[in-house]
Amino acid sequence: MPLVGKIDLRVCRDVKIGEEVSIFELFGEEELKKEFTVESDVELDKTKLKVTVDNLGSIECVADAFKKKGSKTSLWNIMKYRDMSVKMKVEQEIKKDDVLSIIVETI
């Protein structure tokens, strides 16, 4: 899968094993607006994305922006709010202020 981008974000709350949490709840708006460099072109409502969060899992969604390789974007900009709100079951305990890697790829 071609890489769209990768970013490390700081967790804003503790989450226990088995709890369900969304990307939005885990990081909050400020972290989700941090920018990364786009590694491959993305088309609004056409490019299918796989967003993988360390210790949490993956979400498949459709891009919410047009972005060209080399431009800057953020998860806040490239994902639809409803996709950032999808709940995922936590498999490892996550502590506030942990830094997790997020990888965005096309599928």
Backbone torsions as a table, in degrees:
resi	resn	phi	psi	omega
1	MET	NA	127.6	178.3
2	PRO	-63.7	137.2	-180.0
3	LEU	-77.2	130.9	172.2
4	VAL	-93.4	-40.3	178.5
5	GLY	175.7	169.2	179.5
6	LYS	-142.4	142.1	178.5
7	ILE	-150.8	148.6	174.3
8	ASP	-104.3	128.2	-179.5
9	LEU	-125.5	150.7	-179.2
10	ARG	-90.4	131.1	-179.6
11	VAL	-73.7	140.3	-176.2
12	CYS	-102.2	2.5	-179.5
13	ARG	-159.9	159.8	174.1
14	ASP	-77.7	143.0	176.6
15	VAL	-137.8	129.9	-177.9
16	LYS	-91.2	156.9	176.4
17	ILE	-56.3	135.0	178.9
18	GLY	90.2	-18.5	178.1
19	GLU	-70.8	151.5	176.3
20	GLU	-104.8	134.3	-176.3
21	VAL	-146.6	151.7	177.3
22	SER	-101.7	165.4	175.5
23	ILE	-58.7	-41.9	-179.8
24	PHE	-61.9	-45.8	-179.2
25	GLU	-67.7	-32.9	-176.2
26	LEU	-74.8	-37.8	-174.7
27	PHE	-110.2	-33.0	-177.3
28	GLY	81.4	163.3	-173.5
29	GLU	-59.5	-44.4	-176.1
30	GLU	-59.8	-46.9	179.1
31	GLU	-66.9	-39.8	-177.9
32	LEU	-67.4	-16.1	178.2
33	LYS	-91.2	-2.5	176.7
34	LYS	-68.2	137.9	-172.5
35	GLU	-92.7	152.6	171.6
36	PHE	-135.7	163.9	-179.8
37	THR	-86.8	133.5	-179.9
38	VAL	-78.8	127.0	-176.7
39	GLU	-95.2	-16.0	177.1
40	SER	-150.4	151.4	-177.3
41	ASP	-59.4	145.1	178.8
42	VAL	-131.9	135.3	179.3
43	GLU	-114.5	133.9	178.7
44	LEU	-54.6	128.3	176.6
45	ASP	60.0	11.6	178.5
46	LYS	-122.2	-42.2	-176.3
47	THR	-78.4	123.8	176.5
48	LYS	-87.5	132.7	-176.5
49	LEU	-116.5	149.9	169.0
50	LYS	-119.4	118.1	-179.1
51	VAL	-108.7	114.9	-176.2
52	THR	-111.1	126.9	179.6
53	VAL	-112.1	126.6	176.1
54	ASP	-49.4	140.5	175.3
55	ASN	64.2	9.3	-176.8
56	LEU	-130.2	-52.7	-178.4
57	GLY	137.0	-159.7	-175.0
58	SER	-128.0	154.3	173.8
59	ILE	-127.7	136.2	172.1
60	GLU	-102.9	134.5	-178.1
61	CYS	-153.1	-178.4	177.5
62	VAL	-113.5	138.9	-177.1
63	ALA	-58.0	143.5	179.8
64	ASP	-109.6	24.3	-178.4
65	ALA	-161.7	157.2	168.0
66	PHE	-93.4	125.9	177.4
67	LYS	-140.7	136.6	177.9
68	LYS	-100.0	150.0	176.8
69	LYS	-51.9	132.7	179.5
70	GLY	95.5	-15.4	178.7
71	SER	-80.7	172.7	178.4
72	LYS	-103.9	146.7	174.1
73	THR	-153.4	179.3	176.8
74	SER	-139.4	165.6	175.1
75	LEU	-61.0	-37.0	179.5
76	TRP	-57.9	-35.8	-176.4
77	ASN	-86.7	-34.5	-171.5
78	ILE	-92.5	-17.0	179.3
79	MET	-110.1	147.7	173.3
80	LYS	-74.2	148.2	-179.3
81	TYR	-57.3	-41.2	-178.8
82	ARG	-61.1	-33.0	178.2
83	ASP	-73.3	-36.0	176.9
84	MET	-68.9	-16.8	-177.8
85	SER	-95.9	-1.2	178.6
86	VAL	-66.7	130.6	-179.0
87	LYS	-81.0	138.5	175.3
88	MET	-127.2	144.9	-178.9
89	LYS	-83.5	129.2	-177.9
90	VAL	-78.8	128.6	-178.7
91	GLU	-101.6	-19.4	176.5
92	GLN	-134.2	143.4	179.7
93	GLU	-58.5	138.1	178.8
94	ILE	-122.8	131.3	-178.2
95	LYS	-107.1	148.1	174.4
96	LYS	-53.8	139.0	-179.3
97	ASP	77.7	-0.8	169.1
98	ASP	-61.2	150.0	175.8
99	VAL	-110.5	122.0	-179.0
100	LEU	-115.0	144.5	176.8
101	SER	-87.1	139.5	176.0
102	ILE	-121.2	127.9	178.5
103	ILE	-115.2	130.0	177.8
104	VAL	-113.6	123.2	179.8
105	GLU	-129.0	159.6	172.5
106	THR	-91.6	148.6	178.1
107	ILE	-126.8	NA	NA
